[in-house]
């Protein structure tokens, strides 16, 4: 039985996990790659990490996984047990992806933002 549940799978994962390719059907939507910041990216290199990722994007569909939030008392309380993906992490993501620099990089490198609905319609 097929429930048409969305599951994140990217083609660039097939070399590491070859069984994924055989799990994909002709009607499945599969993106080309996923980019996300990792815990080894130092806060002072945050923007540089994303800028480099955007400059090096190959043609195709890439999902950039980000975690947005404010580094405020509420989020600090919720994420106090973790440095990775905590409130400071989420603030850095928010700051970069709402910045004029991000919009400039999109224009400069002809990157188009799309929705899941648009992808599903193709």
C-alpha positions as CSV (number, residue, x, y, z in Angstrom):
1,X,0.0,0.0,0.0
2,X,1.3,3.4,-0.9
3,X,0.7,6.4,1.4
4,X,2.6,9.0,-0.6
5,X,4.5,10.1,2.4
6,X,7.3,12.6,1.8
7,X,10.8,11.3,2.7
8,X,14.0,13.2,2.2
9,X,16.3,11.4,-0.2
10,X,18.9,13.0,-2.4
11,X,20.8,11.6,-5.4
12,X,24.1,12.5,-3.9
13,X,23.5,9.9,-1.2
14,X,23.3,7.0,-3.6
15,X,27.1,6.4,-3.7
16,X,27.2,6.1,0.1
17,X,23.9,4.2,0.4
18,X,23.3,2.4,-3.0
19,X,20.2,0.7,-1.8
20,X,18.4,4.0,-1.9
21,X,18.4,4.1,-5.7
22,X,16.5,0.9,-5.9
23,X,13.9,2.2,-3.5
24,X,12.9,5.1,-5.8
25,X,10.0,4.7,-8.1
26,X,9.2,6.5,-11.3
27,X,6.7,8.9,-9.6
28,X,9.0,9.8,-6.7
29,X,10.5,13.2,-6.5
30,X,14.2,13.0,-5.7
31,X,16.3,16.1,-5.2
32,X,19.9,16.2,-6.4
33,X,21.7,17.1,-3.1
34,X,21.3,18.3,0.4
35,X,23.5,21.0,2.0
36,X,23.6,21.7,5.7
37,X,26.0,23.2,8.2
38,X,27.7,20.7,10.4
39,X,28.9,21.1,14.0
40,X,32.5,21.5,12.9
41,X,31.7,24.8,11.1
42,X,33.0,27.5,13.5
43,X,30.6,30.4,14.2
44,X,33.0,32.9,12.7
45,X,33.0,30.9,9.4
46,X,29.2,30.5,9.3
47,X,28.5,32.9,6.5
48,X,31.6,31.8,4.6
49,X,30.3,28.2,4.7
50,X,27.0,29.1,3.2
51,X,28.5,31.5,0.7
52,X,30.9,28.8,-0.6
53,X,28.1,26.3,-0.8
54,X,26.0,28.7,-2.8
55,X,28.9,29.5,-5.2
56,X,29.6,25.8,-5.8
57,X,26.0,24.7,-6.3
58,X,25.8,22.4,-9.4
59,X,22.8,22.6,-11.7
60,X,19.8,20.7,-10.3
61,X,17.7,20.9,-7.1
62,X,19.4,21.3,-3.8
63,X,17.8,21.5,-0.4
64,X,19.7,23.7,2.1
65,X,18.6,22.5,5.5
66,X,18.5,25.4,7.9
67,X,17.3,25.9,11.5
68,X,15.9,29.4,12.1
69,X,15.3,30.9,15.4
70,X,16.2,33.8,17.7
71,X,18.9,33.5,20.3
72,X,16.6,34.7,23.0
73,X,15.7,33.5,26.5
74,X,12.9,31.2,25.2
75,X,14.9,29.4,22.6
76,X,17.9,29.2,25.0
77,X,15.7,27.5,27.6
78,X,14.4,25.0,25.0
79,X,17.8,24.2,23.6
80,X,20.0,24.7,26.7
81,X,21.2,21.1,26.6
82,X,22.8,21.4,23.1
83,X,25.3,23.6,21.5
84,X,24.6,22.2,18.0
85,X,21.3,23.3,16.6
86,X,20.8,25.4,19.7
87,X,19.7,29.0,19.9
88,X,23.0,30.6,18.8
89,X,23.1,28.2,15.8
90,X,19.6,29.1,14.8
91,X,20.3,32.8,15.1
92,X,23.3,32.5,12.8
93,X,21.1,30.7,10.2
94,X,18.4,33.3,10.6
95,X,20.9,36.1,10.2
96,X,22.5,34.7,7.1
97,X,19.3,33.7,5.2
98,X,17.6,37.0,5.9
99,X,20.6,39.0,4.9
100,X,21.0,41.2,1.8
101,X,24.2,39.1,1.1
102,X,22.1,36.0,0.7
103,X,19.7,37.7,-1.7
104,X,22.8,39.0,-3.6
105,X,24.3,35.5,-3.9
106,X,21.0,34.2,-5.3
107,X,21.0,36.9,-8.0
108,X,24.7,36.6,-8.8
109,X,24.6,32.8,-9.2
110,X,21.2,32.7,-10.8
111,X,19.8,30.5,-8.0
112,X,16.0,30.2,-7.9
113,X,14.1,29.3,-4.8
114,X,11.3,26.8,-5.3
115,X,8.7,25.3,-3.1
116,X,8.0,21.6,-2.5
117,X,4.6,22.1,-4.2
118,X,6.4,23.3,-7.4
119,X,8.7,20.2,-7.3
120,X,5.8,17.9,-6.7
121,X,4.0,19.3,-9.7
122,X,6.8,18.4,-12.0
